[in-house]
Amino acid sequence: MPLGTVKTLKNKSVLRNPQSAIHTVRPLLKWVGGKRQLLPYLRRFYPQDFGRYVEPFFGSGAVFFDLHSAGRLVDRDVILIDSNADLIGCYEAVRDAPEQVAEALDELAEAHARDGDRHYYSVRDSRFNPLRERLRNAGGRIAYTPDLAAMLIYLNRTGFNGLFRVNARGDFNVPAGRYDRPTIVDRPKLMRVAHALGGKRVRLECGSFEAALTLAERGDFLYVDPPYAPLSPTSSFTSYTAPGFGAADQRRLRAMMIELARRGCHLLLSNSTAGEIAALYDSEGEVRDAGLRALRVPARRAVNSNGAGRGQVEEYLITNIPGS
């Protein structure tokens, strides 16, 4: 069935093997394209049985944490990949030294309560950006310390819309947000995230999404959540790393999806309903032959400087997994 005529899924939340809500792990960071709001739809396509779990665009990790909370990743290898060196570095520091990160966050929160935006810009420009550049190696990786991780979490919780945006030089340049009492320190959440990421069979990797091509095997489950293709020229946000994610990257991703589907992997991809995505996946040839199909689901646009520009939209789920 062509993408333009697929049926819109209704909200029917299904989570197999749920645990008590006290064990639920929620994402640590606010992130563009975070998927908590889509979980009721995504859960319908979690395969009953699978080998390893692989995320080529880890981001906020909403699906990983959801699967972890439901006990679906016990005794499974997990590979979490993202090209954002800050994101991976921060998660590594939280995993390895959560108490030190929490202590540094306490100090940042106290200073923010006193000085607000002035403290935000001081941390961003005089501490965070210079330190991350000093800790960056020749390959682009950043050896995050607990202090640097705390600064990233602080900026994420107090910056505009929780964005992570860099300029052409690679400097973080998000302005301060408008929050009366932002939650900067949440120790229980931090510790639960550290525990989830610290599993013996969980691996964090900084690199291209295409690493999944060399890693994924038949029977593995991949949730694929790339930076979305813009619905309009003014709705684009792909600069969460300096190079961005453009049309050529979307085409490379499509080729990877076809290859992995043919390999026998369980695939679930989310993207916008932009025309370029319809053109990539609305095909009678390779896409259909690989067993991939698309469905529309309702979602809420969250990133817009104008509140009136946020609202209900539709997104695509592209998958070869039978839904429940």
Secondary structure, DSSP 8 states (H G I E B T S, - for coil): --GGG--B-------SS---GGG----SS--TT--GGGHHHHGGG--SS-S-EEESS-TT-HHHHHHHHTTTTTT--EEEEES-HHHHHHHHHHHH-HHHHHHHHHHHHHHHHHHTHHHHHHIIIIIIHHHHHHTB-TTS-B---HHHHHHHHHHHHHBGGG---B-TT--B---B---SS-----HHHHHHHHHHHT-TTEEEEES-TTHHHHH--TT-EEEE------SSTTS---TTSTT---HHHHHHHHHHHHHHHHHT-EEEEEEE--HHHHHHH--SSHHHHTT-EEEEEEEE----SSGGG--EEEEEEEESS---
